[in-house]
Every structure is written in C-alpha cells, then in structure tokens.
C-alpha cells in the first residue's frame, strides 16, 4: 500500500512528532518542565481544554442517541453513528489527556478502590469510566458489521435499551458535574463565571454543543469523504440548535440579572473582554445567523453557525478554567509550548482515528440502513424520499 | 476535644525558628536560602512573613470541615479526631483538585518530581498522638505559636484581646471562617495584608457545603431520571410495536381470507 504525502498528512506528522517529544519531556522531566502550571495555577490548559472541552465536544453522542433511540426521531438516524463515534473517540482521548495531566497517572485505578462519595471529581471519574464503556458497546456493532458477525450484534441489540438509558443518565450526571467541580471555589472563580447554576449551565451548553458538533462533523466528513448528506437532517439539527442557544442565552441572562451583574458585565475590564468574546461567539453570532430562515436552510450557513457555537463554548470553558482565576491569583497563565503541543497531538489523534474508522467501518455506509435498528419508521421513509444531496459536492 | 494552634502575631519576633523546626520535623532541607524564601512551597510548609516590621505566619489552617478532604476523589485527605488534616500519599492520583479548591491555597506540589506528592503542613500528627506539641509550638521562644485544646485557645485569645484591646484587632481569624479552623490567628494588622483570604470573601459556610447541596441530590436524581428516560423510551417505541403488530394482524387476516377463497 502506498501512502501519498498530502499537506494535511505532513501537518499531522509534524504535530505527532512534536507531541511525542513533548510527551517525553512530560514523563521524563515532570510536570514542572512540561507545563507552566504552578502552585498558584495548579490546573492549566489540559484541564481547561482536554478535559472540560473534550467532554463537552463529545456531547453529540448522547444527544443524538437520545433523539433517535429515546425519542424515536428516525429521520436523524443517519447522524447517530458518526455522533457515537465522535463521542467514543472524545472520551477515550479525554482519558489520554488525563494521563498527561495527572501527576501520578499510574494510580488512576485508585478511583475504583478509594472512593470518596463527597467528591465531585469522584463522581465525574466514575461516570466517565462507565459511560466510555457504554459508548464502547454502542460503537461495537460497527466493528461486528465490518467483520460480518451477526450474532454479537444481536446480543448488543438485546441490551440496547439499557445502554441508551444508562448512557443518557451518565451523560446528564457528568456533563453537569464538570460544572459542579467549580462550585466549591466561590472565593476564587470570578463572579462572571461563578454561579450556583454552573451545573445547569454545563449541561445546557453540552446540549447545544452536541447539536453543533453533529452539524459540524456531518458537514465536515461529507466534504472530506465525499459523502452525501440529507439536508432535512441538517435543517432539523439547526432548528434544535437555535432553540438550545436561546435557552442557554436566557439562562445566562437570568443568572446575571438575578445576581445583579448586568451593569458590571458591560463595563470594560480584563474579564469583561473575554466574556464579550464568549457571549458574541456563543450567542450573538450563531443566533443571528440561525434567525434567518434562509440560513437555516443552507448547509454552508448551518456549518458556520455550528463552528461559532463550538468556538464560543470552548471560550466559555477556557474562561472558567483559566481566565476566571487570573485576577484571584494575581498573574496570567500562558500555557507552555509543550502543553499546546500535547493538546494538539491529542486533537490530531482524534481526527486521524475518526478518518480511519470512517474508512474501515460502516459509519456512513449502506449497511447502516439495517444496522442497530432494522425497522425504518414511516417518518424515515418519508425523509428518504426527499433526499437532497446538496453536500455531495460541497468539498470540491 | 480537638487540638489547635493559636498564633499571636503581636508576640512573634520573626526568628523563624518555627520554619526550621518544621523543616526538621518533616525532613526537609533548611538553610539560609530556604529561610529567605517568603513563599510556601513543597519544601516549605510554613513561612514567617514580615511587613512594616510586623510578622505573620502562614501554614495550613486545618479546617474543621476541610475542603481538600471533600474534593479529593480518592479520599487522600482526612481530618483526624485530634484536629490535624493529614494526607495519605499512597492514595493520591495527582489530580490537584485540592490545590485548586483550598480557600487558603495551602496544598503545594512537587512540580519537578516524576512521582509528585502534594505537600502541606500536617500539624505533626505523630507528635500529637504521642501527647506532644507540634514542632513549631514547642520551639517558639515567645509563645507566639501556642498549641492546645481549641476551646481553651479560643477562650485565651478572647482574654488577650479583652486585656489589651489597643494591641489587637478585635478578631480571631479562623474562629468562624469556612466553618472554623484549627489554626487561630490574633494580630494587630489585617491578616489579609499577608495573603490570607478576606473573611468576607470566604465566608463562614464550610466550602464542602457548596458541592454538598448538589451531591446530596444525586441519589434521588438517579432513579427518577432513569424512570423518566425509560418511560420515554417505552412510550416512543410502543407506537412502533403497535404498528408492527397491527400490520402483522392485517397480513394474517388477508392470508386467511385468501386461503378461504381458494
């Protein structure tokens, strides 16, 4: 087999090489040498991005599984598999990221024997561990199909209702709990981001990001792999995203109003600039785009709105994890190049694994029609009839 | 009865013997360079600060309801019945949540180590168990750092303020902060000037309560949410099942009909 050296492959190789060198520094010279974290800033980019954002970006899995299998919205069936794949990879890479960030990663299993039920971190750890297992089983039928093993698929189908309910339950718990992590720091986290409502915000934003990520990854993979995508699916997701963004925006507004911060957030300050950036990316721009019916029916605009939403909520998580502590600590934290390098490597691994999976497994393939759920409802039949293969050539 | 440390900044002469004794007790290096360091770190659990010729000691406050013990996913911290908040290094996975969460920023990290530990004052638990004072209290030449029963020390602190009101701010730092701590501070100056968090900012509520309010709902939330999700699943799939059954019935009827005609 001959592998062509394309631009992106070269980029990938460079990122991986730098990442491996950074990993060497991390494991052979310690966290102090590899990061700009300190006693004042014990959590840096790896917690802020790899963990908080990583889990958030994987939310599409439980949102789509919920929509298709729980609420039986069958016209979204086409995006369940890529969403589950993204989620599974997201959680695996979250754990990889954790192995870099933990000071003693070789004791990560202590979580299972020294349990502290009062700790939010314990709850997050257990949920993530269990949910990754659930995702593994939700992902497994792809592999069995590729291998043409029908029997184990039947077994998994038998426990599917349990997997679905368990997966959504666990997601609800730990998506919100990532916000609860910060509840114990009322004196440290800046009031723009510290609120007793943090767990609700984290969950609500995960729903919005889950929808946005599904739009993003479907469109993106349609472009890259030359797949065809039904416009009706994107339109449904876009409508849901608009609603989710409004709910998020109103919750945020209500929180600031309730805590009497509306005046303060409008005054220019270091934190305010980052908050404005966050609010513009998360709400102002995508809501404005999606408010136009024309945009809601256009794959390009939907794609753009989803990118803004994702970037906005990434800003939100980084504001909470990093910017929100700077005033308290009294100095700025700027990640070291090795921190960026390892984060980039993990993201690149995500893209690469997604590519490999799509190539060898029936993620978008024909088999999916008789996949996990063999029956196609009337709705799906109807949806299939009005297939609009707009995106097939979008990437040309 | 739990033990505590009363630090009276007005009696402190800044000799830093507590720093040295602490280092010796915890087998840490201590020389002129370390003595000159004015920040706490993984190799310096306590520090005597100087500001306007006035001194102030910093050390772990040994909260009555410790934040570190509450947040640690593997329970590597716990408060002993005698008062010290101690650390079990063999449990620690190195997540550093304790460092981020501690309202007094006491846990420090061995950033350069390949198998790093969290480091902080542990209030000499072995000495206390043996009926002795902490190393810092024992060596203090003026009694600025005093070890004893928490209740007795609070009474004594109040008495000192009452006898010499012009010498002190009328305040015992640690009496109620974050639900009370096992280190109590008397001073003529604001402790906030030396890096202690303001009382108003950290409040009197024990920090673990902020998460407790959410965590205590989880045991109820799990069965309720499972039922709701299961219910939705059942309802939304019931429709299909009924449709399928009806279709089968219809087929059966038709085949019976066609069978009868033949």
Interface residues (C-beta under 8 A of the other chain):
Chain A: X27 X28 X29 X30 X31 X32 X33 X37 X38 X39 X40 X42 X43 X69 X70 X71 X72 X101 X102 X103 X104 X105 X107 X108 X110 X111 X114 X115 X116 X117 X118 X119 X120 X121 X122 X123 X125 X161 X164 X165 X168 X169 X172 X173 X180 X181 X183 X184 X185 X186 X187 X188 X196 X199 X375 X377
Chain B: X40 X41 X42 X67 X70 X71 X72 X73 X74 X75 X76 X91 X92 X93 X94 X95 X96 X97 X99 X100 X101 X103 X105 X108 X109 X111 X112 X113 X114 X115 X116 X197 X201 X202 X203 X207 X208 X210 X211 X212 X214 X215 X218 X221 X222 X225 X226 X229 X230 X232 X233 X236 X237 X239 X240 X244
